[in-house]
Amino acid sequence: MGNRLSKIYTRTGDQGDTGLGDGARVRKDHARVEAFGTVDELNSALGLLLTHELPEDVRACLLEVQHRLFDLGGELSIPGHLILKEASVTELEQTLDTLNGALAPLQEFILPGGTAAAAVCHLARAVCRRAERRVISLARDEEVNPVAIRYLNRLSDLLFVMARHLNRVAGVADVLWRHERRS
């Protein structure tokens, strides 16, 4: 492992720039910083979800995802660095298929809600979609591992299905969007 921080503040970012993993300095609103910052925000949302009572298989999955997101943040902070592999996407797809297989087919749109854990899972899904958009924005101008985009896309799908799974396990119905309602 590289250098450990013994002092948390360095004052090097006081003028609005920050250091990348390769030592380069960029503005704090640079697309690369936006991308890995939003991945970090997603990881924090998953940390919040993990404070809830969860089935052990869901907990184990989310902990692994947190590690992968940390890897992705590192990858994004070092231009040209590749960590995420296609196998990570395949693992998400397998979990997605398993969880979705036990759910009733969707007949209606659903709203975020149900149990508190499912609601936080939906929040994480929305942050994940934003992280995906930020990585796509970065990829417009700089080289980005294409696996990163697929991983975030599949993760948002998994979080949607996981929210439904958490509601089902708790015996709570999904909150259905009602097209026809009183104004």
N, C-alpha and C positions, 0 to 999 in steps of 0.2 A: 504494500500500500504506500502511496505517496506521502507527501507532507501532511501532518496533522495540524489543525488550527489550534493554537494555544490562546489566541486572542480573536474574538468574533468580529470586532469592528476593525477595519483597516484604514478607513477614510479615503480609500482609493476610488470609490464610486461617488464621492460627494459632488462631482461636477457633471454627473449624469451618464457616466460610462461604466462599463464593467468588463471584467476579464473573462475570456473564453478558456476552455480547457487546454488550448494550445498556446496560451499566453497572449493572443491577440486581444486588443481592446476594441469594443464596439459600444455604440449608444445603447442605453438600457431599453429603448423602445425598438431596437433592431428586430427584424423578423425572426432571427435565430433565438434571441432572448425571449421573445413572445412565445415561440414554440416550446422551448424547454421549460419556461415558466408556467405555461398552461398544463404541460405534462405533470409538473410538480403540484399544481393545484388539484389536478385529477387524483394524484397519489394521496394528497391530503384528504380529499373527499372519501376515498376508499378507507383511509385511516379512521375517519368518522364512522363510516358504515361498520367497520370492524369493532367498534365499541358496543354494538348491539348484539343481542343474543342471536346467534346464527347457527344453522346446521353445520356440523363439522366439515362436510365436503365443500360447502360454500366458503367457509372460513379459510380452509386450506387453499382453495382456488384463488381467493382474493389476496392472500399473503404472497402467493407466487406471482400474481399480477403486479403487486406492489414492487417486487424485486425487478420484474421485467420493465416496469415504468421507470425505475431508478436507472436501469441500464440504458433505456431509451433517452432519458434526460442527459446522461453522460455522452451518449452517441451524438445527440444534437448539439452538445456544448463543444464538441471538437470537430470542426469541419473535416469531412472525408473519413471519419472514424466509423466503422461498422461493428455493431455488437449483435443486434437483433437478427435472428435467423428465421427462416420460413417455418421451422418446426414449432416456433412459438405461436404462429397463426394457426397451425394445425391443431395444437393443444386447445386453443380457444374454441375452435370449431367442434372438436370432440365433446367438450364440456357443454357447449351450446346445444348440440344435438341431443345429449343425454337429458339436460334439464327441459328442453322444449318438448321432448318426446312424452313427458308425463303431463303436459298442459293441454287443456282443451283448445281447439283451434279458435283463433280470434274471429269474432263475428262483427265486432264494433271496435272503434278506437277506444283506447283507455287513457285516463288521466293519471298523472303521478299521484300516488296515494295508496291507501290501504293501511298497512302497518307502518310504523315509524321506520323500520329497516327498509321496507320496500320504497318508501318515499325518499330516503337518503340514497338508495340505489338509483332511483330515477334522477336525482340531482347529479350523481356521479356520471350517469349516462349523458346528461346534457353537457357537463364539463368535458367529457370525453369527445363529444361531437365538436366542441369548440377547439379542443386540442388538435383534432384531426384537421380542422380548417386552418389552424395556424401552421401546421406542418406542411399542408398543401400550399399555403401562401409562401412559405420558405422555399419549397421545391420549385416554385415558379422562377426563382432567380439563382438558386444555389443547388448543388447536388445534395440529394437526401436519399437515404436508403429506402427504396420502394416498399420494403417489408414494414417499415414504420407506419406508413399510411394504411396498409392492409391490416396491421395489428390493431391500430386504433379503430378502424372501421368495424372489425369483427368484435372488438371489446365493447363498443357501444351496443351492438346487437346482443352480446352476452349480458350486459347489464340490464337491458330491457327485459330479457327472458328471466334473468335472475330475480328481478323485482316481482315479476308474476309468480315465480317459483316460491319466493318468500311469503307472498300473500297466500298461496295455496297451502303451503306447509302450516301456516298459522290458522288456516280455516277462515280467512278473510277474503271476500270477493274483491276482484279488481274494480276500480272506480270507472264505470263506463261513461264515455262522453255521450251526452244526449243532444242530438241534432235539433230535435223539436223540444223547445222548452219555453217557459214564459220569460218575457223580457223584464 
